[in-house]
């Protein structure tokens, strides 16, 4: 599915160009939805603050009261400005597949800073946030997934990218200025112009990553404006109807999906700590999936993700778990050995007490706290002083350990993909029957695939908001349909569906692109070249310890040969009933090197503006492979098990080796999915699967992508020189 961002290494990312004007964006939406409207109607949908009195559409939110109350909170703190990011306190990293602003898979926020060449852009602390964390939306009325708001005593401004300019003009009242930029530099320049020298600029350190705080500090460094950390969120103080926590207790995973108990995991991580030459005495876990993985627990606090609000401080002889303790049942307390104080007893502490408890721990002599800088918020980082008591790495040992699945995790994640394939096959059959009748929309297709998954064993819902996109909507790499944009599917256009499911035994993510009529030669060639890129990565053999970025070019080469490309990353990690974008596995420069047992997506694509979009996404696992001479080599084994659209494949472009891979993949689908279809009594689905996995006749072509070892080595070294 994909996705998006992480440190200065993102300089190598390719960003697609967006329309620069609001009117063009609005017009394109009208065309895409089939709802052409008059200029007068269009003008009435957006605010006009130049009129007297100002014109506000019915969609605009009156924010006068919350601004007045927030400014009242700022006065006694001597704050001239207050920054409100669209993030939460847990830095669930933006997926590694960096893309243009139009290409986020409806990420709920795109906002922590990252240096890209000479500019600082926003990216997200959490891929999705809960409604109770939507502070920016409460203050501004703007509900887009990307933005940062700033309030002074006399002004208020919102920064967002071009996807949301029209939406912001429709939702915000005239209390707010719209800044059509997405850089922290732009925010800082505005602050310097509005805040007097010596003025304080407040922020909630729980909502700032270390990189965000550093970027603001650097941008304001010589301006005589002071960043002031205020750990009590001022928006929360005025948000009288802030949504409560979801009324769900935490749950433990059943033993049938666990190989390592939480006690075994704690011992494993402590072993990593004791073997570290810098001798940390404690490990602080801030990312929600870190604590969930360590204790084999799941929750329901974050949309599409089975996470719960939490932190963990793991020392060599104690375990402090910071959660909302009233949501821990008596059975879970027994499971966690919460009534004792030994090294394998979990001491339950209030979620809101993490900062004070960490401060108390750090005050002790001869302690050193290990943090992963990519996920720790500034509120916790700033109290670990002096520096001698701090040890940092990009990722905690929990994240790097979790990235390699154990035997049970690998087996059950494969099994989840078999059942998931059944659901996707049911969707494709339904579309084949229903689209020619003219009664299917992008939204109804998205709803149907969720319905199909809901019938499968152990399904817990979708793993992200489905991308269901036809024709020109599919050219927006990570568009998701709404009531206002959903198009009717037809046999004359290509259709892209990127969807996934959460299962008790695994998380899935798969993209298929289809055409029910007669595709053009250009569409067939583009699809085939995207498929070639998928195959080239999938069949690559490489040494264990190779970074994904050294392989990524193989996914683009067939497109590059004819002057085509795509503007998003090529893959991301995936979890076991976790996040669909699991850091730090993938093909970006800041991903960790591949080892056996890592699951990643492989998802090249191509997008022709205002026409069609193509993406082929599969999940694959790294497995050992025997070579003639070398040892400790790996390749990818594809675990997504849904055939590609045959009418879009031009076999004359495929090499013999690529066709062999494709036929072997189809044999695997028959071998694994066939019995599951029989087990579920799905005879029509079985017949469809067999028809669509018939072997292709082998034929090569000079236009095919060469897969020789020499070519691979040349690509690896070429990319290494670039990086």
CORPEGI-V411031 format. One record per run of one state. SS is the DSSP state (H for helix, E for strand, L for the rest). FROM is the first residue (numbers start at 1). TO is the last residue. If there is no record, write none. Layout:
BEGIN
<<SS/FROM/TO> <SS/FROM/TO>>
END
This chain:
BEGIN
<<L/1/7> <H/8/12> <L/13/21> <H/22/33> <L/34/38> <H/39/44> <L/45/47> <E/48/48> <L/49/54> <E/55/55> <L/56/60> <E/61/61> <L/62/63> <H/64/75> <L/76/80> <E/81/85> <L/86/100> <H/101/103> <L/104/111> <E/112/116> <L/117/118> <E/119/123> <L/124/130> <H/131/133> <L/134/134> <H/135/140> <L/141/147> <E/148/152> <L/153/155> <E/156/159> <L/160/161> <H/162/171> <E/172/172> <L/173/176> <E/177/179> <L/180/182> <E/183/183> <H/184/194> <L/195/199> <E/200/203> <L/204/204> <H/205/207> <L/208/208> <E/209/209> <H/210/220> <L/221/225> <E/226/229> <L/230/233> <H/234/238> <L/239/250> <E/251/252> <L/253/254> <H/255/257> <L/258/261> <H/262/275> <L/276/281> <E/282/285> <L/286/287> <H/288/295> <L/296/296> <E/297/298> <L/299/301> <E/302/302> <L/303/304> <E/305/305> <L/306/310> <E/311/315> <L/316/318> <E/319/323> <L/324/324> <H/325/327> <L/328/329> <H/330/335> <L/336/345> <E/346/350> <H/351/362> <L/363/368> <E/369/372> <L/373/376> <E/377/377> <H/378/381> <L/382/386> <H/387/389> <E/390/393> <L/394/396> <H/397/402> <L/403/406> <H/407/437> <L/438/440> <E/441/441> <H/442/454> <L/455/458> <E/459/462> <L/463/466> <E/467/470> <H/471/475> <L/476/487> <E/488/488> <L/489/493> <E/494/499> <L/500/500> <E/501/503> <L/504/505> <E/506/507> <L/508/509> <E/510/515> <L/516/520> <H/521/538> <L/539/541> <E/542/543> <L/544/547> <H/548/550> <L/551/551> <H/552/555> <L/556/556> <H/557/560> <L/561/571> <E/572/573> <L/574/581> <E/582/586> <L/587/598> <E/599/602> <L/603/604> <E/605/608> <L/609/611> <E/612/615> <L/616/616> <E/617/625> <L/626/632> <E/633/638> <L/639/645> <H/646/648> <L/649/650> <H/651/653> <L/654/655> <H/656/679> <L/680/682> <H/683/692> <L/693/708> <H/709/722> <L/723/723>>
END
